Amino acid sequence: MSSWLLLHQGYGGHGHGQHAALDQHDPQLAARKVCDGCGNVYKHAQSLWKHRRFECGKEPSFCCPYCSLRFKRAAHLRRHVGTVHQGFPMPSTSASTSASS
């Protein structure tokens, strides 16, 4: 796979498709933060912290009440409902009640 494809594959704030091995090829990537658990790369330390706390190695705990999609972050569930299920009320985003499926 080319370096260009690895640099752009799935990148858009989610960190997917990024690999620390590319740091040697691009000085800008050298400053990025790498998750020790899965290898995802983030530009900001706070993004890596959120990934480790809410996403890495965890099952999605927020379930959409209108379809079968599940999310690892409450904000992603709210965004989904607001864009896909427009006009429906926003669900409670408590993980303990959402994970009951």
N, CA, C and O atoms as a GROMACS GRO file, in nm:
protein
  404
    1MET      N    1   0.086  -0.118   0.000
    1MET     CA    2   0.000   0.000   0.000
    1MET      C    3   0.090   0.124   0.000
    1MET      O    4   0.190   0.127   0.073
    2SER      N    5   0.058   0.222  -0.078
    2SER     CA    6   0.143   0.340  -0.088
    2SER      C    7   0.132   0.428   0.036
    2SER      O    8   0.033   0.422   0.109
    3SER      N    9   0.236   0.509   0.061
    3SER     CA   10   0.235   0.601   0.174
    3SER      C   11   0.121   0.700   0.162
    3SER      O   12   0.058   0.736   0.261
    4TRP      N   13   0.095   0.745   0.039
    4TRP     CA   14  -0.013   0.841   0.019
    4TRP      C   15  -0.146   0.782   0.062
    4TRP      O   16  -0.225   0.847   0.130
    5LEU      N   17  -0.171   0.657   0.023
    5LEU     CA   18  -0.297   0.594   0.058
    5LEU      C   19  -0.308   0.575   0.208
    5LEU      O   20  -0.414   0.599   0.265
    6LEU      N   21  -0.200   0.532   0.273
    6LEU     CA   22  -0.202   0.517   0.418
    6LEU      C   23  -0.225   0.649   0.488
    6LEU      O   24  -0.292   0.654   0.591
    7LEU      N   25  -0.170   0.756   0.433
    7LEU     CA   26  -0.187   0.888   0.495
    7LEU      C   27  -0.330   0.937   0.483
    7LEU      O   28  -0.378   1.010   0.570
    8HIS      N   29  -0.400   0.899   0.377
    8HIS     CA   30  -0.532   0.954   0.352
    8HIS      C   31  -0.645   0.855   0.378
    8HIS      O   32  -0.761   0.895   0.384
    9GLN      N   33  -0.615   0.729   0.394
    9GLN     CA   34  -0.717   0.627   0.414
    9GLN      C   35  -0.786   0.647   0.548
    9GLN      O   36  -0.725   0.635   0.654
   10GLY      N   37  -0.914   0.678   0.542
   10GLY     CA   38  -0.994   0.688   0.663
   10GLY      C   39  -0.960   0.805   0.752
   10GLY      O   40  -1.015   0.815   0.862
   11TYR      N   41  -0.871   0.894   0.710
   11TYR     CA   42  -0.833   1.005   0.797
   11TYR      C   43  -0.935   1.116   0.786
   11TYR      O   44  -0.976   1.149   0.674
   12GLY      N   45  -0.974   1.173   0.892
   12GLY     CA   46  -1.073   1.280   0.894
   12GLY      C   47  -1.117   1.300   1.036
   12GLY      O   48  -1.235   1.324   1.064
   13GLY      N   49  -1.021   1.291   1.127
   13GLY     CA   50  -1.053   1.309   1.266
   13GLY      C   51  -1.073   1.180   1.341
   13GLY      O   52  -1.081   1.181   1.464
   14HIS      N   53  -1.081   1.067   1.272
   14HIS     CA   54  -1.108   0.942   1.340
   14HIS      C   55  -0.982   0.864   1.370
   14HIS      O   56  -0.985   0.776   1.457
   15GLY      N   57  -0.874   0.890   1.303
   15GLY     CA   58  -0.750   0.822   1.330
   15GLY      C   59  -0.738   0.685   1.267
   15GLY      O   60  -0.636   0.619   1.286
   16HIS      N   61  -0.837   0.640   1.195
   16HIS     CA   62  -0.833   0.506   1.137
   16HIS      C   63  -0.740   0.502   1.017
   16HIS      O   64  -0.732   0.598   0.940
   17GLY      N   65  -0.671   0.392   1.002
   17GLY     CA   66  -0.586   0.373   0.886
   17GLY      C   67  -0.449   0.438   0.898
   17GLY      O   68  -0.371   0.433   0.802
   18GLN      N   69  -0.417   0.498   1.010
   18GLN     CA   70  -0.288   0.564   1.027
   18GLN      C   71  -0.192   0.469   1.095
   18GLN      O   72  -0.233   0.392   1.182
   19HIS      N   73  -0.065   0.472   1.059
   19HIS     CA   74   0.034   0.384   1.117
   19HIS      C   75   0.157   0.463   1.157
   19HIS      O   76   0.202   0.552   1.085
   20ALA      N   77   0.211   0.430   1.275
   20ALA     CA   78   0.326   0.502   1.328
   20ALA      C   79   0.450   0.485   1.241
   20ALA      O   80   0.538   0.570   1.244
   21ALA      N   81   0.458   0.377   1.164
   21ALA     CA   82   0.576   0.353   1.080
   21ALA      C   83   0.596   0.464   0.978
   21ALA      O   84   0.707   0.482   0.928
   22LEU      N   85   0.492   0.538   0.946
   22LEU     CA   86   0.504   0.645   0.847
   22LEU      C   87   0.574   0.768   0.904
   22LEU      O   88   0.610   0.858   0.828
   23ASP      N   89   0.596   0.774   1.037
   23ASP     CA   90   0.660   0.889   1.099
   23ASP      C   91   0.797   0.917   1.036
   23ASP      O   92   0.834   1.034   1.022
   24GLN      N   93   0.870   0.814   1.000
   24GLN     CA   94   1.003   0.834   0.944
   24GLN      C   95   0.999   0.900   0.807
   24GLN      O   96   1.099   0.957   0.764
   25HIS      N   97   0.885   0.894   0.739
   25HIS     CA   98   0.874   0.950   0.605
   25HIS      C   99   0.822   1.094   0.604
   25HIS      O  100   0.842   1.167   0.506
   26ASP      N  101   0.756   1.134   0.710
   26ASP     CA  102   0.692   1.265   0.713
   26ASP      C  103   0.712   1.328   0.851
   26ASP      O  104   0.655   1.280   0.949
   27PRO      N  105   0.791   1.436   0.860
   27PRO     CA  106   0.817   1.499   0.989
   27PRO      C  107   0.689   1.546   1.060
   27PRO      O  108   0.685   1.550   1.183
   28GLN      N  109   0.587   1.583   0.983
   28GLN     CA  110   0.463   1.627   1.047
   28GLN      C  111   0.397   1.512   1.123
   28GLN      O  112   0.334   1.535   1.226
   29LEU      N  113   0.410   1.390   1.072
   29LEU     CA  114   0.352   1.276   1.141
   29LEU      C  115   0.429   1.240   1.268
   29LEU      O  116   0.373   1.181   1.360
   30ALA      N  117   0.556   1.276   1.273
   30ALA     CA  118   0.638   1.243   1.390
   30ALA      C  119   0.582   1.306   1.517
   30ALA      O  120   0.601   1.251   1.625
   31ALA      N  121   0.514   1.419   1.506
   31ALA     CA  122   0.459   1.488   1.623
   31ALA      C  123   0.323   1.431   1.664
   31ALA      O  124   0.267   1.473   1.764
   32ARG      N  125   0.270   1.337   1.588
   32ARG     CA  126   0.139   1.281   1.618
   32ARG      C  127   0.148   1.181   1.732
   32ARG      O  128   0.253   1.122   1.757
   33LYS      N  129   0.036   1.161   1.799
   33LYS     CA  130   0.028   1.072   1.915
   33LYS      C  131  -0.026   0.936   1.870
   33LYS      O  132  -0.125   0.929   1.798
   34VAL      N  133   0.040   0.829   1.914
   34VAL     CA  134   0.005   0.694   1.871
   34VAL      C  135  -0.056   0.617   1.989
   34VAL      O  136  -0.002   0.619   2.099
   35CYS      N  137  -0.167   0.550   1.964
   35CYS     CA  138  -0.229   0.465   2.065
   35CYS      C  139  -0.149   0.335   2.075
   35CYS      O  140  -0.127   0.266   1.975
   36ASP      N  141  -0.107   0.301   2.196
   36ASP     CA  142  -0.031   0.178   2.217
   36ASP      C  143  -0.118   0.054   2.199
   36ASP      O  144  -0.067  -0.054   2.170
   37GLY      N  145  -0.250   0.069   2.215
   37GLY     CA  146  -0.340  -0.045   2.206
   37GLY      C  147  -0.372  -0.089   2.065
   37GLY      O  148  -0.384  -0.209   2.039
   38CYS      N  149  -0.387   0.007   1.973
   38CYS     CA  150  -0.433  -0.030   1.838
   38CYS      C  151  -0.352   0.033   1.726
   38CYS      O  152  -0.366  -0.007   1.610
   39GLY      N  153  -0.267   0.130   1.756
   39GLY     CA  154  -0.184   0.191   1.653
   39GLY      C  155  -0.246   0.312   1.585
   39GLY      O  156  -0.181   0.372   1.499
   40ASN      N  157  -0.369   0.349   1.621
   40ASN     CA  158  -0.428   0.469   1.561
   40ASN      C  159  -0.346   0.591   1.599
   40ASN      O  160  -0.288   0.597   1.708
   41VAL      N  161  -0.340   0.687   1.509
   41VAL     CA  162  -0.256   0.805   1.528
   41VAL      C  163  -0.344   0.929   1.536
   41VAL      O  164  -0.440   0.944   1.459
   42TYR      N  165  -0.311   1.018   1.629
   42TYR     CA  166  -0.388   1.141   1.650
   42TYR      C  167  -0.295   1.260   1.653
   42TYR      O  168  -0.180   1.249   1.696
   43LYS      N  169  -0.344   1.372   1.607
   43LYS     CA  170  -0.264   1.495   1.604
   43LYS      C  171  -0.255   1.556   1.743
   43LYS      O  172  -0.151   1.612   1.780
   44HIS      N  173  -0.362   1.547   1.820
   44HIS     CA  174  -0.368   1.612   1.951
   44HIS      C  175  -0.374   1.509   2.063
   44HIS      O  176  -0.439   1.405   2.050
   45ALA      N  177  -0.306   1.538   2.173
   45ALA     CA  178  -0.303   1.447   2.288
   45ALA      C  179  -0.444   1.424   2.343
   45ALA      O  180  -0.475   1.314   2.388
   46GLN      N  181  -0.528   1.528   2.341
   46GLN     CA  182  -0.664   1.513   2.393
   46GLN      C  183  -0.745   1.413   2.309
   46GLN      O  184  -0.826   1.338   2.364
   47SER      N  185  -0.724   1.412   2.179
   47SER     CA  186  -0.794   1.316   2.093
   47SER      C  187  -0.751   1.173   2.127
   47SER      O  188  -0.834   1.082   2.130
   48LEU      N  189  -0.623   1.154   2.151
   48LEU     CA  190  -0.572   1.023   2.190
   48LEU      C  191  -0.630   0.983   2.325
   48LEU      O  192  -0.670   0.868   2.344
   49TRP      N  193  -0.634   1.075   2.419
   49TRP     CA  194  -0.690   1.048   2.552
   49TRP      C  195  -0.836   1.004   2.540
   49TRP      O  196  -0.876   0.906   2.603
   50LYS      N  197  -0.916   1.076   2.461
   50LYS     CA  198  -1.057   1.039   2.443
   50LYS      C  199  -1.069   0.902   2.378
   50LYS      O  200  -1.154   0.822   2.416
   51HIS      N  201  -0.984   0.875   2.278
   51HIS     CA  202  -0.985   0.746   2.211
   51HIS      C  203  -0.958   0.634   2.311
   51HIS      O  204  -1.031   0.534   2.316
   52ARG      N  205  -0.854   0.651   2.392
   52ARG     CA  206  -0.819   0.548   2.491
   52ARG      C  207  -0.931   0.529   2.593
   52ARG      O  208  -0.962   0.417   2.632
   53ARG      N  209  -0.990   0.638   2.636
   53ARG     CA  210  -1.093   0.630   2.741
   53ARG      C  211  -1.224   0.571   2.690
   53ARG      O  212  -1.287   0.491   2.759
   54PHE      N  213  -1.268   0.610   2.570
   54PHE     CA  214  -1.402   0.575   2.524
   54PHE      C  215  -1.406   0.471   2.411
   54PHE      O  216  -1.510   0.409   2.391
   55GLU      N  217  -1.297   0.451   2.339
   55GLU     CA  218  -1.306   0.370   2.218
   55GLU      C  219  -1.216   0.247   2.215
   55GLU      O  220  -1.263   0.138   2.184
   56CYS      N  221  -1.090   0.262   2.245
   56CYS     CA  222  -0.993   0.155   2.221
   56CYS      C  223  -1.025   0.030   2.303
   56CYS      O  224  -1.026   0.032   2.426
   57GLY      N  225  -1.052  -0.078   2.232
   57GLY     CA  226  -1.080  -0.206   2.295
   57GLY      C  227  -1.215  -0.217   2.362
   57GLY      O  228  -1.240  -0.313   2.435
   58LYS      N  229  -1.302  -0.122   2.340
   58LYS     CA  230  -1.433  -0.122   2.404
   58LYS      C  231  -1.544  -0.144   2.302
   58LYS      O  232  -1.533  -0.102   2.187
   59GLU      N  233  -1.648  -0.210   2.346
   59GLU     CA  234  -1.766  -0.229   2.263
   59GLU      C  235  -1.849  -0.100   2.264
   59GLU      O  236  -1.848  -0.029   2.365
   60PRO      N  237  -1.919  -0.069   2.157
   60PRO     CA  238  -2.007   0.049   2.156
   60PRO      C  239  -2.116   0.033   2.263
   60PRO      O  240  -2.180  -0.071   2.272
   61SER      N  241  -2.135   0.137   2.343
   61SER     CA  242  -2.232   0.128   2.452
   61SER      C  243  -2.354   0.219   2.434
   61SER      O  244  -2.444   0.220   2.518
   62PHE      N  245  -2.356   0.296   2.326
   62PHE     CA  246  -2.470   0.386   2.300
   62PHE      C  247  -2.546   0.334   2.178
   62PHE      O  248  -2.494   0.335   2.066
   63CYS      N  249  -2.669   0.291   2.200
   63CYS     CA  250  -2.748   0.229   2.094
   63CYS      C  251  -2.855   0.326   2.044
   63CYS      O  252  -2.925   0.389   2.124
   64CYS      N  253  -2.868   0.338   1.913
   64CYS     CA  254  -2.971   0.423   1.854
   64CYS      C  255  -3.107   0.355   1.876
   64CYS      O  256  -3.122   0.238   1.842
   65PRO      N  257  -3.206   0.427   1.931
   65PRO     CA  258  -3.337   0.367   1.953
   65PRO      C  259  -3.419   0.354   1.824
   65PRO      O  260  -3.525   0.291   1.826
   66TYR      N  261  -3.372   0.411   1.715
   66TYR     CA  262  -3.448   0.412   1.590
   66TYR      C  263  -3.394   0.314   1.486
   66TYR      O  264  -3.463   0.283   1.389
   67CYS      N  265  -3.273   0.267   1.504
   67CYS     CA  266  -3.215   0.167   1.413
   67CYS      C  267  -3.117   0.082   1.494
   67CYS      O  268  -3.108   0.098   1.616
   68SER      N  269  -3.046  -0.004   1.431
   68SER     CA  270  -2.960  -0.096   1.504
   68SER      C  271  -2.816  -0.047   1.525
   68SER      O  272  -2.733  -0.122   1.577
   69LEU      N  273  -2.786   0.075   1.486
   69LEU     CA  274  -2.648   0.124   1.500
   69LEU      C  275  -2.612   0.150   1.645
   69LEU      O  276  -2.695   0.194   1.725
   70ARG      N  277  -2.486   0.123   1.678
   70ARG     CA  278  -2.433   0.146   1.813
   70ARG      C  279  -2.309   0.235   1.800
   70ARG      O  280  -2.239   0.231   1.699
   71PHE      N  281  -2.284   0.314   1.903
   71PHE     CA  282  -2.174   0.410   1.900
   71PHE      C  283  -2.094   0.403   2.029
   71PHE      O  284  -2.145   0.364   2.134
   72LYS      N  285  -1.968   0.440   2.019
   72LYS     CA  286  -1.880   0.439   2.136
   72LYS      C  287  -1.887   0.569   2.214
   72LYS      O  288  -1.848   0.574   2.330
   73ARG      N  289  -1.937   0.674   2.152
   73ARG     CA  290  -1.948   0.804   2.220
   73ARG      C  291  -2.090   0.857   2.207
   73ARG      O  292  -2.155   0.842   2.103
   74ALA      N  293  -2.138   0.920   2.315
   74ALA     CA  294  -2.272   0.977   2.318
   74ALA      C  295  -2.287   1.086   2.212
   74ALA      O  296  -2.393   1.098   2.149
   75ALA      N  297  -2.182   1.164   2.191
   75ALA     CA  298  -2.188   1.271   2.092
   75ALA      C  299  -2.209   1.215   1.952
   75ALA      O  300  -2.276   1.277   1.869
   76HIS      N  301  -2.151   1.098   1.924
   76HIS     CA  302  -2.169   1.038   1.792
   76HIS      C  303  -2.312   0.989   1.774
   76HIS      O  304  -2.367   0.998   1.664
   77LEU      N  305  -2.373   0.937   1.881
   77LEU     CA  306  -2.514   0.896   1.875
   77LEU      C  307  -2.603   1.019   1.850
   77LEU      O  308  -2.694   1.013   1.768
   78ARG      N  309  -2.577   1.128   1.922
   78ARG     CA  310  -2.658   1.250   1.903
   78ARG      C  311  -2.643   1.303   1.760
   78ARG      O  312  -2.742   1.345   1.699
   79ARG      N  313  -2.522   1.302   1.708
   79ARG     CA  314  -2.500   1.348   1.570
   79ARG      C  315  -2.575   1.259   1.472
   79ARG      O  316  -2.636   1.309   1.377
   80HIS      N  317  -2.570   1.129   1.492
   80HIS     CA  318  -2.641   1.033   1.406
   80HIS      C  319  -2.790   1.059   1.407
   80HIS      O  320  -2.852   1.068   1.301
   81VAL      N  321  -2.850   1.072   1.525
   81VAL     CA  322  -2.994   1.094   1.535
   81VAL      C  323  -3.032   1.227   1.470
   81VAL      O  324  -3.134   1.235   1.401
   82GLY      N  325  -2.951   1.329   1.490
   82GLY     CA  326  -2.980   1.460   1.433
   82GLY      C  327  -2.972   1.465   1.282
   82GLY      O  328  -3.040   1.546   1.219
   83THR      N  329  -2.890   1.380   1.223
   83THR     CA  330  -2.875   1.383   1.077
   83THR      C  331  -2.955   1.274   1.006
   83THR      O  332  -3.011   1.299   0.899
   84VAL      N  333  -2.962   1.156   1.064
   84VAL     CA  334  -3.030   1.044   0.998
   84VAL      C  335  -3.178   1.036   1.036
   84VAL      O  336  -3.262   1.003   0.951
   85HIS      N  337  -3.209   1.064   1.160
   85HIS     CA  338  -3.346   1.052   1.210
   85HIS      C  339  -3.402   1.191   1.245
   85HIS      O  340  -3.453   1.212   1.355
   86GLN      N  341  -3.392   1.283   1.152
   86GLN     CA  342  -3.438   1.421   1.176
   86GLN      C  343  -3.585   1.421   1.213
   86GLN      O  344  -3.666   1.351   1.151
   87GLY      N  345  -3.619   1.500   1.314
   87GLY     CA  346  -3.757   1.510   1.358
   87GLY      C  347  -3.791   1.417   1.473
   87GLY      O  348  -3.894   1.435   1.538
   88PHE      N  349  -3.706   1.319   1.498
   88PHE     CA  350  -3.728   1.230   1.611
   88PHE      C  351  -3.664   1.290   1.735
   88PHE      O  352  -3.564   1.361   1.724
   89PRO      N  353  -3.720   1.264   1.852
   89PRO     CA  354  -3.659   1.320   1.974
   89PRO      C  355  -3.521   1.260   2.001
   89PRO      O  356  -3.494   1.144   1.969
   90MET      N  357  -3.435   1.341   2.060
   90MET     CA  358  -3.302   1.294   2.097
   90MET      C  359  -3.315   1.192   2.210
   90MET      O  360  -3.389   1.215   2.305
   91PRO      N  361  -3.245   1.081   2.198
   91PRO     CA  362  -3.252   0.979   2.303
   91PRO      C  363  -3.169   1.018   2.424
   91PRO      O  364  -3.083   1.106   2.416
   92SER      N  365  -3.195   0.954   2.536
   92SER     CA  366  -3.109   0.968   2.652
   92SER      C  367  -2.975   0.908   2.615
   92SER      O  368  -2.971   0.803   2.550
   93THR      N  369  -2.866   0.971   2.653
   93THR     CA  370  -2.735   0.919   2.614
   93THR      C  371  -2.662   0.857   2.732
   93THR      O  372  -2.539   0.853   2.734
   94SER      N  373  -2.736   0.809   2.829
   94SER     CA  374  -2.674   0.739   2.940
   94SER      C  375  -2.631   0.601   2.892
   94SER      O  376  -2.714   0.524   2.844
   95ALA      N  377  -2.503   0.570   2.905
   95ALA     CA  378  -2.450   0.443   2.854
   95ALA      C  379  -2.514   0.324   2.924
   95ALA      O  380  -2.534   0.219   2.863
   96SER      N  381  -2.546   0.340   3.052
   96SER     CA  382  -2.601   0.227   3.127
   96SER      C  383  -2.740   0.187   3.074
   96SER      O  384  -2.775   0.069   3.074
   97THR      N  385  -2.819   0.284   3.030
   97THR     CA  386  -2.950   0.250   2.977
   97THR      C  387  -2.944   0.216   2.830
   97THR      O  388  -3.029   0.143   2.780
   98SER      N  389  -2.844   0.269   2.759
   98SER     CA  390  -2.834   0.246   2.615
   98SER      C  391  -2.775   0.111   2.583
   98SER      O  392  -2.798   0.059   2.474
   99ALA      N  393  -2.700   0.053   2.673
   99ALA     CA  394  -2.630  -0.072   2.644
   99ALA      C  395  -2.716  -0.195   2.672
   99ALA      O  396  -2.664  -0.307   2.669
  100SER      N  397  -2.842  -0.178   2.699
  100SER     CA  398  -2.928  -0.289   2.739
  100SER      C  399  -2.972  -0.375   2.624
  100SER      O  400  -3.050  -0.468   2.646
  101SER      N  401  -2.928  -0.350   2.501
  101SER     CA  402  -2.968  -0.431   2.385
  101SER      C  403  -2.887  -0.556   2.377
  101SER      O  404  -2.906  -0.636   2.286
   0.00000   0.00000   0.00000
